[in-house]
Amino acid sequence: MIPEHQNHVVTTIETIPPETVTTSPTLFQRIKKVFNRELLLTLALGQVLSLLICGIGLTSKYLADDYHANTPVFQSFLNYILLFLVYTTTLAVRQGEENLLAILKRRWWKYMILGLVDIEANYLVIKAYQYTTLTSVQLLDCFVIPVVLLLSWFFLLVRYKAVHFVGVAVCLLGMGCMVGADVLVGRQQGLGDNKLLGDLLVLAGATLYGISNVCEEFIVKNLSRVEFLGMMGLFGSFFSGIQLAIMEHKQLLRVQWDWQIGLLYIGFSGCMFGLYSFMPVVIRRTSATAVNLSLLTADLYSLFCGLFLFQYKFSALYLLSFLIIMLGLVFYSSSSTYVAQDPRVYKQFRNVAGGNHHHVADHTSASRPLEPSVTYTSLGQEVEEEPRIRVA
């Protein structure tokens, strides 16, 4: 005869509800988890940037080829003037620590260097087209991606997972596929009169781009988007104006001005201003690395436009390369990065496309004082008076 308490135990075991048994997620559930709203929004924002770069390239090509207006410094100068008028003046009318003069007193020399880096990055890559081939520029310009990865690793303390490196490799494979398609269809490759000099200019420009992008990521995530753009407008317009007066004033005087050239300059300036204004928004949501991976599709958009505008030859490899790059972006954006300095607050700076992006908060933190938010480098050593996040 079974004792009463043993019979109760047997009965309890036999009446376990079947729904409590855990089951592994189905394939559809896993795909749905990866392709969430945040991932799709991240991909879409990156492609908006690529389309803006496509507009910049098309207007520059029309100015250079049809109207012989080779004025890259003047075109950049127009963009910096717009940044100055919108964002620098915004800083000038602010009060307190976010005022223009207060920012200049604390960090003027850092923004001066960053402005020079940004100006020369644009100039070197555009200048390289005069000496090397289009294929070399497209391939070597991808050097900005390992530069951003290394700088983010050592200076921003960002740590990556294996899936991020796989995503980068897939994106670069797609870029190689696009260059291979260019060779197969015989698209104009440029003169290549001094290929070594041109290649070195591209590598130098890509390195400066990487430095500028990583600094931008730090500033927009720890300081302010308006501060970054305002300082770029101030120092960019100043130094590009000097460079314009020294190097390009004769070419500017030879431009045969009419309403069509005026519209092209307006179109270029509008796309460039949109790129500079919108890129910090995307970098704040993702990272400098994710943005540069997204920009790999810009050349493909230019090619697709060239099929109709410049009678480029079509190749199915162009579509294949676009799909490969997008696949690489999905790989990279499907998982979060984190900051090694303090893993408890990595969500403030992570790639938000991989999942829930709520601020790091804990119900127990309400009863404890807040700690200052983590910063990466010495650019913003001042401790924030009002921390942006809670640390458990």
Sequence and secondary structure as in RCSB ss.txt:
>XXXX:A:sequence
MIPEHQNHVVTTIETIPPETVTTSPTLFQRIKKVFNRELLLTLALGQVLSLLICGIGLTSKYLADDYHANTPVFQ
SFLNYILLFLVYTTTLAVRQGEENLLAILKRRWWKYMILGLVDIEANYLVIKAYQYTTLTSVQLLDCFVIPVVLL
LSWFFLLVRYKAVHFVGVAVCLLGMGCMVGADVLVGRQQGLGDNKLLGDLLVLAGATLYGISNVCEEFIVKNLSR
VEFLGMMGLFGSFFSGIQLAIMEHKQLLRVQWDWQIGLLYIGFSGCMFGLYSFMPVVIRRTSATAVNLSLLTADL
YSLFCGLFLFQYKFSALYLLSFLIIMLGLVFYSSSSTYVAQDPRVYKQFRNVAGGNHHHVADHTSASRPLEPSVT
YTSLGQEVEEEPRIRVA
>XXXX:A:secstr
   HHHHHHHHHHHT  GGGS     HHHHHHHHS HHHHHHHHHHHHHHHHHHHHHHHHHIIIIIS    HHHH
HHHHHHHHIIIIIHHHHH  GGGSHHHHHHHHHHHHHHHHHHHHHHHHHHHHHTTTS HHHHHHHGGGHHHHHHH
HHHHTS EE  HHHHHHHHHHHHHHHHHHHHHHHHT      TTHHHHHHHHHHHHHHHHHHHHHHHHHHHHS H
HHHHHHHHHHHHHHHHHHHHHHTHHHHHT    HHHHHHHHHHHHHHHHHHHHHHHHHHHS HHHHHHHGGGHHH
HHHHHHHHHS     HHHHHHHHHHHHHHHHHHTS  EETT GGGGGGTS GGGS       TTGGGS       
 SGGG S  SS SS   
